[in-house]
Amino acid sequence: MKSIKEADVSGKRVIVRCDFDVPVNDGKIGDDTRINDSIPTLKYLLGKGAKLFLISKIGRPKFRDPSLSFKLILPKVSEKLGKEVVLKENVEGDSSEEVILLENIRFWPEEKKNDLEFGKKLASFGDIYVNECFATSHRTDASIVGIPKILPAFAGLNLIKEVNELEKILKDHEKPLVAIVGGAKLETKLPAINNLAKVSDRVLVGGRLMFEVERQTLPDNVVIAPDDIDQKDIGPKSVDSFRKIIQEAKTIVWNGPMGVFEEEKYSDGTKQIAEAVALADAHTIIGGGDTVAAVDKYNLLGKIDYVSTGGGAMLDFLSGKKLPGLIALGYYDD
């Protein structure tokens, strides 16, 4: 997997698949972290004399939804880059501006279908492709796997950092390693639980998963929360047991809350685990939108060593699956 720093980008138009999928409420950006994460790569490219063609998405629109238009984030991206960014609302013609932002890529159904002709249209706007969106790299979208079939493809600075951090969990971590998996969706999280059990000293399972895994045959080092509150939060015995294990850890990876933390009555389990992780004398990594939102809610995000941009992509990577977006960059050939 080649870094963008290995490419000659001077005078070239570079297509960058960014991660601008920020929360939008009442026409306002709720958190601009994902925009911030892409900025170092974009500034690096501009500093090397490249022109930029930016592609990203917000939400999962089925049509051209004005509430999810990139007109909302255009000023923020311009502000962060210190450059005027021009919004392009179609995939026809060409533009000469230094920085172009294509309208929400999900406005085109061909994106999700990985339509070949659509991929060619997108590729026609650049000379080089850069993936700076780890969070969508487990998808087979045209902007993730279609364009790299046509143009020389490179990894963005943040994507490389993300992969390096998650690689540590699977290959080169300080022990004991404790993995914490919560939330729901057993079908997506069970492979991660089983794969993490191969490299972890303990895998702690809470959230809705604690009820969903009852009929599964799990490795001996997987610890299921022993008690609960109304099946919506882990109970005090679970908190006490998990906290003791977390305190001994030297590496911690966490994906999925321990309960319905949005409701005050069922937030204590997630809060207690978040505090234990934040206070642990360990290298800590968290991922998944709900987990990040919970840790942020308790003002502990600054005490976490690395916050992954991926939820599903993080789980797929940790479960040992090959991510299509990384395949397209040649990561698994290294």
TAFEN-V427779 format. One line per field, one symbol per residue. ss: DSSP state (H for helix, E for strand, C for the rest). phi: phi as a letter, one per 30 degrees, with the letter a starting at -180 (. if undefined). psi: psi as a letter, one per 40 degrees, with the letter a starting at -180 (. if undefined). Layout:
ss: ???
phi: ???
psi: ???
//
This chain:
ss: CCEHHHCCCCCCEEEEECCCCCCEECCEECCCHHHHHHHHHHHHHHHCCCEEEEECCCCCCCCCCHHHCCCCCHHHHHHHHCCCCEEECCCCCCCCCCEEEECCHHHCCHHHHCCHHHHHHHHCCCCEEEECCHHHCCCCCHHHHHHHHCCEEEECHHHHHHHHHHHHHHHCCCCCEEEEECCCCHHHHHHHHHHHHHHCCEEEECCCHHHHCCCCCCCCCEEECCCEECCCEECHHHHHHHHHHHHCCCEEEEECCCCCCCCHHHCHHHHHHHHHHHHCCCEEEEECHHHHHHHHHCCCHHHCCEECCCCHHHHHHHCCCCCHHHHHCCHHHC
phi: .ddeddcdceicccdcddccdddbbhibddaceddedddedddddddcidccbcbabbibdcadcedcddedcedddddddibdccdccbccibbcddbccdeedddcdddddhddddeddddddbcbcbcbbddcdcccdedccddddccecbcddddddddddddeddbbcdcdcccbbbibiedccdddedddddccdbcccbidedcdceccdceddcccedbbchhbadcdddeddddddddddcbbbbbjddadddcedccdeddddedddddddadcbbajedddddddechcedccdbcddccddddddddjdddeddedciedcd
psi: hhideeiheheihhhhgigfgihhhfeihdhedddddedddddddddeeiihhhhaihafieaghdefieddeddddddddfihhhhheifiaiieidhhhiihdeehddddefhddddddddeeidihhhfgddeeeifidededdeedihhihidddddddddddddddgihiihhhhhaaagdddddddddddddeidihhhaadddddedeihiidehhhheiihffeiiaddddddddddddeiehhhhhhieagedhddfedddddddddddeigihhhiihdddddddddefedeehdhhieicdddddddeeihhdddddeedee.
//
